[in-house]
Amino acid sequence: MRIDADKPIPKYLQLKDILRHYFKNEHYELGQQIPTENDLMQQFQVSRNTVRQALGELENEGFIYKKRGSGSFFSGKTQEDVNQTYLIGVLTPIIASYIYPQIIEGIDDVAHKRRYNIVLGNSKGLPEKELLCLEHLLDKKIDGLLLEPAGGIQKIEDSKTFRMLKTLTIPVVFMDWVINQPDVSYISLDDVEGGMRATSYLIDAGHKRIACVYPNDHIPGLQRYQGYRKALEANRIKYESTLDKAGTILRWNDADYAPALTKELLDLGEARPTAIFFFNDAAALRSYATIREAGLKIPEDISLIGFDDSEMASLADVPLTSVVHPKYQIGKLAAETLFDHIESKENRVHRQIIINPTIAMRNSVASPSAHLKVF
């Protein structure tokens, strides 16, 4: 390779590109000394100023480093390394509350050790906003993406977001979502198993009239409900549609919606449930006041179990029994998987991890009250 004086590109930039080519293709090793200024002047027939300009930019960009009195040495970095932004994107339905700060903390702890920063996107559970957030994150030239989908009843594989993700060259790892494709990495809780364990816990406490309050257009909600139905069937407890209370995920985020569904259950009178399994802790805790307004006590008159083991669950005046969501662990495992993919560009091994949930036992579940008529 040589310097072409007829090119409009300055000679020092031509020399810089030639040296980068050498670093990549001539098998330079970390710490190997590069030719001296005099050698480069003679080899490429350029001035000392041209050589110094080229070396100065290479040093600023991290390709080489200098030792006083010894010369310049290869840093071990390639062009791909220099092009890294040391940013990863994290796109979730919520950022600042509920279980998400702990998920993000798990991610950030891993990223910090690798000297990466995270850039957050908040979809608010809306597919349209999710797509816009994704575009904004990609504009930041992120090196990888962690994503909990906005949700909905549509399979994520059929969404516009997923189609965009499949076109990307950066690695993507899904959180809290199972993707039935072999070339996708995800870290998720087993929501079906969680629903089964929650319902079975109530059954083991002696309950047979168990209600379920959940969003019916949201994959995790449907999976937790599926676990509820499986537990009833496994214990030969008859399913009753009057104890099945569902609504859309958008209405679910309305603070008054879960309490309204709970009130419908309490209005059943003697046919009301003795226990309720809620899709998440937020819905359960919002329903405390509704239960008390009906003149009932928790857990003496009605037992409750939530899902996610949020900080709010343990702080309630009657601490809420809840299915444990391994928030920090999921964030940590997802970030570790993403960095494995970033560092193994040519031989990425996709990782699919499903975590079995446990129960955080507190004070909101008791045996059915003796004075209640249990059908």
N, C-alpha and C positions, 0 to 999 in steps of 0.2 A: 504494500500500500504506500502511496506517496501523496505529497502535497501538490495540488493543482492550482497554479497561480492564476489560471484563467477563470476559475470558479468565482462566483460572486460571494461565496461564503468566506469570511475572514480566515487567514491561515491558522490562527491559534485555535479556532473552533474545529478546523479540519484535523489538526494535530490531536486535539482533545478526543475526537471521535475515534481516531486511529488507536490511541492508547486504550480507550475503553474496549475496543474490539480485541486488542491484545489481551487485556485482563480476562475477558470472557473466553476467548478461543485458544490462547496460547498456554493455558494451564498454569497461570500464575498462582502461587500458593500464598496463604496468609503470611505476611511479614517478609515476603520476598522483595529484595531491592529492585527498583526500576532503573533504567539507564539514567546516567547523569545528564545535567543540562548540556554539557559539551558533547556528549555522545548523541543526544537528540538533535542538537544543532547540526552536527556533521551528517547524521543519517538522513535528515529531512531537508537539509539546506535551507534552514530558517534562522532568523535572528534570535539572540538570547531573550529579547523582550517577548517574542512570540512563544518561546518555550515556557517562560515564566508565567505568561498569561494562561496558557493551557494547564500548567501544573497547579496554578493558584485556584482555578475553577474546580479541578479534580479534587483538590484538598477540601475546598468548601463543601463539595457535594459528598464527601466521605469516601471517595475511592482510594485516596492515598493519604498518608500522614508523613510528616517530616521529623527527622531526628537531627538536632543541631550538630553540624560537623560530619554527619554520616550520609546524608542524602534523603531520598524519598522512598517509601515502601508501600506495597500493596496492602490495603486494609482487609481484603477478603470479600468486600462487597461487590455485588454485580449490579447491573442496571435495574434488574427487578427489585433488588433490595432497596436501592435508592428511591425507586418509584413508590415504595410503600408509604402510606400516610400514618401508620401506627394508630389508626382509628378503627373501631368496630362499631357497627350499628346495632341497636337494641330496640325492637319495635314490639310494643305490647298494648293491650286494650286500656290499661290504666298504668300510671307511673308512680304517683305520689301517695297512694293509700292502699289499704287492705293488705294482700300478700305480696304486692309487687316490690316495695322497697327492699324486702329480704331477698327476693329473686335477684334484683339488680345488685344488691350487696355481694351476693355470691359471684356474680359475673365480674364485678369491679375488682374483687380481691384477686381473682385469677389474672385479669387484664393488667392490674398494677404491677404484678411480679414480672410481667413481660414488657413493661414500660409502654403499655398501650393505654389510650383513653377511650371512653365510650361516648357515643352520640345517641341520644334518646329520641324515639318517636312514639307518639301517643295516638293510637287509632280510635280511641274511645268506643271500640267495638263496632265501628262503622266500616264496611268494606271499601267505600269510596274514599274515606279519609285514610284508610290503611294504604291504599294505592298511592295517594298523594304523598304520604309520609315516606313511603319506600323510594319514590322519585327524589325527594329531598335528601334522604340519606345517601343515595347513590351519587348525588351531586357533590357530596363531601368526599368522594373517592375512598369510601370505606374499604378496608381489606377483607372484611367478612361481615356476616349478618346473623344475629339471633332473633328469632321471630316467634311470638305467640299469636296465632291468627286471630282476626277479629271475631270469627265464629259465624254462627248462623247454621241453618239446617243444610245449606249447600255443602257438598264435599269440597274441602279446600283444594283438592286436585282439579276441580272444575272452575275455579275462580280466576279472575283476571290477574290477581296478585301472583298466584302459583304459576300461571303462564309466563309472567314476566320473570319470576325467579328462575325458571328453567332456562332462560336465555343468558343468565349471568355467568361470568367466569369466576367470580369470587365464591368462596364456600358459604353455604347457608345451613344453619342448624335450627330445627323447630323445637319449641318448648311446649309442654303440656298438650301435645297433639300427636296422635299416631297417624302416620302417613303410610298407606299400604303400597309402597314402592321400594324396591331394593336399593335404588341409588339415592336415597334420601336419609339424612341423619336426623334423629329426634330423641329427646329425653322427655318422658311423660309419666305421669301417675296413671295407674290402672283405675279408671273411673268406674268401670263395671264392678270390679272387685270392691272398690270403695263403697258403692251403693249396697252391695251384698253384705259387707261387714257392718255397715251402719244399721241396716234393717235387722240383721241377725242379732246384733247387740241388744236391740229393743225386744226382740222375740225371746232372747235368753233371760231378759229381765221380767218376762211374764206377759208381755203385750201381744195381743192378737189383732186388735183394731188399730192398725198403723196407717197413717196417712202419709202421702208424699206430695210435697210442694216443690215445683221445679219449672224451668223454662222448656217448652216443648219444641222450640225451633233452634236448638243449640246443641251441637254434638255432645259436649261433655254432660249437659243436662239430661239428654236422652240416654246416655250411657249409664249415668248414675241411677236414673229411673229404671233402666233395664236390670241393673243389679238389685234394686228394690223388688221388682217382680220375680226375679229368680229366687231371692231369699224367701218370699212368700210361698212360692211353689215348692221349694225344697223342704219347707216345714209344713206343707199341706194346709196352709192358711188360705182361705178363699179370698180372691181378689174382689174388691167392691169399688165400683166406679165412683161412688159418692165420696170416697176417700182419696181420690186422684184429682189434684188441683194443679193446673198448669196454665202458663201464659207465655207470651212472646218475650224474648230476651230484652227488647227495647223497653217494654213495660216493666220488666223485672228490675230495671235500674231506677224506677220510680219508687221513692221511699215508702209510699202508701200501698204499693201493689201487693207485696207478700202479706202484709197485715190484713188486707181485704180478703185474700184467699183463705187466710187463717180464720177470719171471722165466719166465712161460709162453712167451714168445718165445725166451728163451735156452735153455730146455729142449728146443727143437726140434733141438738138436745141429747136425749139418752143414747142416740145412735152415733154420737160424735166419737172421734178416736180417743184412745187413751195415750197415744204417742204420735208424734209427727217427725218425719225425716225431711229436713230442708236441704235444698240444693247447695246452699252455702250458709256460712255463719251470719252474714249480713242480713239475710232474710229471716233467719231464726231470731236474731236479736231485735230486729225491728218489730217482731210479733209479740215480744214480751208484754208490752203495754196493752195490746189487744186482748191478750189472755187475762190480764189482771182486770181490765174493764169488764170482762164477762164474769168476774167474781171467782176466778179460778187461781190456784196456786201452782207454781212450778217447783218441784216435780210432783207434789202431793196429788194434784188432780190431773195433770197432764205432763207427760215427759217429752223432752225435745232433744234432738241430735242434729248438729250442723255438719258442715264440711269445710275444710281448709285449715282448721286450728289457727285462726287468725289471732292476733294479740287481743282483739276485743273480746274473744271468747272467754279468756281467763280473767278478764277484768270486770265482767258483768256481775251484778249483785248476786245472781245465781249463776255461778260459772258454768259455761256451756260445754257439755260433752260434744266432741267433734272428731271427724275423720281427719287425720293428720296429713296435711299437704307438705311435703319436704321442700319447702320454698328455697331455702339457701342451697340445699343439695342440688336441686334441679338447675339453679343458676350456675353453680360451680361446675357441674358435670357438662352442661351445655357449653360453657365457655372453654373448658378443657378440650372438648371435642372440636370446637371451632378452631382453636389454636393448633391442634394436631393437623387439621385440614390445611390451615394456612402454611404450616411448615412442611407439609408433604404434598406439594403441588402436583407432582407426577403420579404418586401412588396413594391416593386418598382411600382409606378404608372406612366405609360408612358405618356408623355406630347407631344402633337402635336399642334404647334402654327403656324398659317399662318397670316402674317402681311399685311394689305392693304397699298399700297404705296400712296404717295402724290406727288405733282409736286412742284419743286423749280422753281419759275417763275423768269426769268432773261431777257436778252436783245436779245436773238437769234431767237425769234419768233415774226413775224409781219403779218399783213394782206397781201395777195398777191399784188405785185406791179401792178399798173394800166396798165403799158405798156406791161405786159406779156399776151400772149394769153393763156387762161386757158380752157382746154377741159373738 
